[in-house]
Amino acid sequence: MVRVRPVHDADLPIFYAHQLDPVATAMAAFTSAEPADHAAFMTRWRRLLDDDAIVKRTVLVGDDVAGHVIRFERDGQPEVTYWIGRAYWGRGVATAALTALLGEIRERPIFARAAADNRASVRVLEKCGFRVCGHDRGFAAGRGQAVDEVILCLASDAAT
Ligand SMILES: CC(C)(COP(=O)(O)OP(=O)(O)OC[C@H]1O[C@@H](n2cnc3c(N)ncnc32)[C@H](O)[C@@H]1OP(=O)(O)O)[C@@H](O)C(=O)NCCC(=O)NCCS
């Protein structure tokens, strides 16, 4: 069973291990430049945890920490992002976690971005009712090169 709850400090070493996964980093593409930089990781998460406008949720599978899902703002618009540890991929965990977050956060429209070739992430978003509403291209530190990105939107009248 997949649940979400507020992030605990004890979850952070698990999130750190997740972002060290080179397969996941390449997939996500738009990541920190130095995933192994623990100080930078902790600085980022302290900033996230201290900001009440950012909704952070730990994803649990049973009692195990499987990843996280976040609502933040980009240029004043609400956006979601998520990261699931590879051991839990392909079991509907991201879809269930994002569905839970979207149940808590009723604001619409709400946006998301994914590397255009991150088919799993685009699929998760589509299963949650998001539709492609734009395209972008930018430098992706996780790949060290410019990468095409899709912007997806969940509208107020979206049918899931
Ligand atoms: C992307 C990610 C969140 C997916 O997590 P997950 O728990 O495996 O996702 P789910 O199981 O809920 O759904 C994945 C869907 O993508 C599909 N999928 C997976 N790989 C795919 C591929 N290469 N092409 C097309 N569809 C694919 C699955 O079949 C599934 O769809 P289905 O239910 O219709 O069969 C996870 O791989 C991850 O955290 N990756 C690293 C970080 C990342 O990319 N975060 C997103 C940043 S935008």
The ligand as a Gaussian input file, in Angstrom:
#p B3LYP/6-31G(d) Opt

LIG

0 1
 C        9.642000       8.333000     -13.285000
 C        9.347000       7.584000     -11.998000
 C        8.846000       8.567000     -10.950000
 C        8.277000       6.522000     -12.265000
 O        7.976000       5.879000     -11.037000
 P        7.119000       4.515000     -11.005000
 O        6.722000       4.289000      -9.586000
 O        7.881000       3.445000     -11.690000
 O        5.855000       4.930000     -11.890000
 P        4.487000       4.101000     -12.042000
 O        4.757000       2.646000     -11.816000
 O        3.436000       4.753000     -11.198000
 O        4.083000       4.372000     -13.568000
 C        5.063000       4.250000     -14.574000
 C        4.345000       4.161000     -15.921000
 O        5.309000       4.431000     -16.938000
 C        5.342000       3.345000     -17.825000
 N        6.713000       3.261000     -18.352000
 C        7.827000       2.957000     -17.677000
 N        8.882000       3.024000     -18.510000
 C        8.386000       3.409000     -19.718000
 C        8.958000       3.640000     -20.999000
 N       10.273000       3.506000     -21.188000
 N        8.163000       4.022000     -22.012000
 C        6.830000       4.178000     -21.834000
 N        6.219000       3.951000     -20.626000
 C        7.001000       3.567000     -19.605000
 C        4.915000       2.156000     -16.996000
 O        4.482000       1.085000     -17.813000
 C        3.784000       2.795000     -16.196000
 O        2.632000       2.980000     -16.976000
 P        1.382000       1.936000     -16.927000
 O        0.881000       1.943000     -15.523000
 O        0.397000       2.497000     -17.910000
 O        1.921000       0.592000     -17.327000
 C       10.625000       6.866000     -11.450000
 O       11.160000       6.063000     -12.471000
 C       11.695000       7.844000     -10.968000
 O       11.614000       8.346000      -9.853000
 N       12.712000       8.077000     -11.829000
 C       13.849000       8.920000     -11.445000
 C       13.473000      10.361000     -11.121000
 C       12.562000      10.959000     -12.150000
 O       12.690000      10.765000     -13.345000
 N       11.632000      11.768000     -11.619000
 C       10.707000      12.491000     -12.463000
 C       11.306000      13.817000     -12.810000
 S       10.266000      14.653000     -14.000000

